[in-house]
């Protein structure tokens, strides 16, 4: 029996970033929530806080898979906190939870999540982030990335 579930979209990127990048992440979170998607992220600051804020402002659901064991370390916009105590190793859990992955600019943690997405054959959309070959999609517009991720997650692409 197939159960119809809401698509889960991972949004990854810098843990510390500019307001502009946080706002871009919020646009993505808002769009995904409005389309019935669930956000999964690393649950901390920067891009993760931005995407969760956008989703919550639109009435959406957020999951934060955090690197520490203290649920209070998650940002205030996370509904479901999953404390791992795994540090950066939690990156693979974020990716494996998702139906599609959107990457915003970040450093090596973001790079690892993008690589895990490719390894797991998860649809990967980069919004001005690392370019890792032809097995991913590169876009400039955050809403275009969100639409594409939802299409992949629903099997429309």
C-alpha positions in Angstrom: 0.0 0.0 0.0 1.4 3.4 -1.0 0.9 6.2 1.5 0.5 9.7 0.2 3.0 11.9 2.2 3.9 15.5 1.9 7.2 16.1 0.1 10.2 16.8 2.3 12.7 19.2 0.9 16.2 19.7 2.4 17.6 23.2 2.2 21.3 23.4 3.0 23.8 26.3 3.1 25.9 28.5 5.3 25.4 28.4 9.0 26.5 32.0 9.2 25.5 34.3 6.3 24.3 37.7 5.2 20.7 38.9 5.7 20.3 38.7 1.9 21.1 35.0 1.9 18.9 34.3 4.9 16.0 36.1 3.2 16.6 34.1 0.0 16.3 30.9 2.1 13.1 32.3 3.7 11.6 32.7 0.2 12.3 29.1 -0.5 10.8 27.9 2.8 7.7 30.0 2.3 7.1 28.7 -1.2 7.6 25.1 -0.2 5.3 25.4 2.8 2.6 27.1 0.6 2.8 24.1 -1.7 2.4 21.6 1.1 6.0 20.6 1.4 7.9 20.0 4.7 11.4 21.6 5.3 14.3 19.6 6.7 17.5 21.3 7.5 20.4 21.3 10.0 18.3 23.3 12.4 20.9 25.9 13.4 21.5 29.5 12.1 22.1 31.2 8.8 20.4 29.6 5.8 18.8 27.0 8.1 17.2 29.6 10.2 16.1 31.6 7.2 14.4 28.6 5.4 12.7 27.6 8.7 11.5 31.1 9.3 10.0 31.4 5.8 8.2 28.0 6.2 6.8 28.9 9.6 5.6 32.3 8.3 3.6 30.4 5.7 2.2 27.9 8.2 4.5 25.1 7.2 6.3 22.3 9.1 10.0 22.2 9.8 12.4 19.5 10.9 15.9 20.3 12.3 18.5 17.5 12.5 21.0 19.2 14.7 24.6 18.3 15.3 24.4 18.5 19.1 22.5 16.6 21.8 20.7 19.7 23.2 17.3 20.4 21.6 17.6 24.0 22.8 20.4 24.6 20.3 17.9 24.5 17.4 16.7 27.8 16.0 13.3 29.0 17.2 11.5 28.1 13.9 12.1 24.4 14.1 9.0 22.3 14.9 10.6 18.9 15.3 14.2 18.9 16.7 16.2 15.7 16.2 19.4 16.0 18.3 22.1 13.7 17.0 25.3 14.5 18.8 26.9 13.5 15.5 28.4 16.9 14.5 28.8 17.2 10.8 28.0 13.6 10.3 24.3 14.6 10.7 24.6 16.1 7.2 23.9 12.7 5.7 20.8 12.3 7.8 19.5 15.7 6.5 20.0 14.6 2.9 18.7 11.0 3.4 15.5 12.4 4.9 14.7 14.6 1.9 13.0 13.8 -1.4 15.0 16.6 -3.0 17.8 19.0 -1.9 18.3 22.7 -2.5 21.7 24.1 -1.9 22.5 27.7 -1.2 26.0 29.1 -0.9 28.0 27.7 2.0 31.3 26.1 2.8 32.5 22.5 3.2 29.5 21.4 5.2 27.2 22.5 2.3 29.6 20.8 -0.1 29.4 17.5 1.8 25.6 17.6 1.8 25.6 18.2 -2.0 27.9 15.3 -2.5 25.8 13.1 -0.3 22.7 14.1 -2.4 24.5 13.1 -5.6 25.7 9.8 -4.1 22.1 9.0 -2.9 20.7 10.0 -6.3 18.5 12.7 -4.7 17.5 15.5 -7.0 19.9 18.4 -6.3 19.3 22.0 -7.2 22.1 24.6 -6.6 21.1 28.2 -6.2 24.5 29.9 -6.9 26.3 27.3 -4.8 28.9 24.8 -5.7 28.8 23.3 -9.3 29.4 19.6 -9.1 28.9 18.4 -12.6 26.0 17.5 -14.8 24.0 15.4 -12.4 22.6 18.5 -10.6 20.6 21.5 -11.6 22.1 25.0 -11.4 19.7 28.0 -11.1 19.9 31.6 -9.9 16.4 32.2 -8.7 15.3 30.8 -5.3 11.7 30.4 -6.3 12.7 28.5 -9.5 14.7 26.1 -7.2 11.8 25.6 -4.9 9.4 24.9 -7.8 11.9 22.4 -9.3 12.4 20.7 -5.9 8.7 20.2 -5.4 8.2 18.9 -8.9 11.0 16.3 -8.4 9.7 15.4 -5.0 6.2 14.8 -6.4 7.5 12.9 -9.4 6.4 15.6 -11.9 9.8 15.9 -13.5 
